[in-house]
Amino acid sequence: MLSLTSLCLHVLRAFARARREEARLSLDDLVVALGARRADVRAAISSLHRAGLVDATTMRPTLEGFAL
């Protein structure tokens, strides 16, 4: 099981990759791609949203999140 910090990094990387490919990821897409529990992925997205790195409503990285 990944720690929240580690999972956040994986989620952010997946969002950035999808953004470069002009694709959109859903929560289910992330769960399957990362092999993590749905609740853990949701917690990671919420944490990234609070930090201003991901917009949870559009499921896309913010400019700051994409720049990392």
C-alpha positions, 0 to 999 in steps of 0.5 A: 500500500502506498503512502498518501504522499507517494500516491499523490505523486503518482496521481499528479504524474498520471494527470500530467501525462493525460494533459500532455496527451489531451486526455481526461482521466476519471476517478475510475481510470486512476484507480485502475491505472494506479492499482490503488483503492478508490478511497485512497485515490480520492483522498490523494485528489482531495489533498492535491486540490487543497494544495492547489495542484489539481482541480478536483471538479475538472479532474485536471492539474492546475498550471502550478500542478502541471509545472511540477 
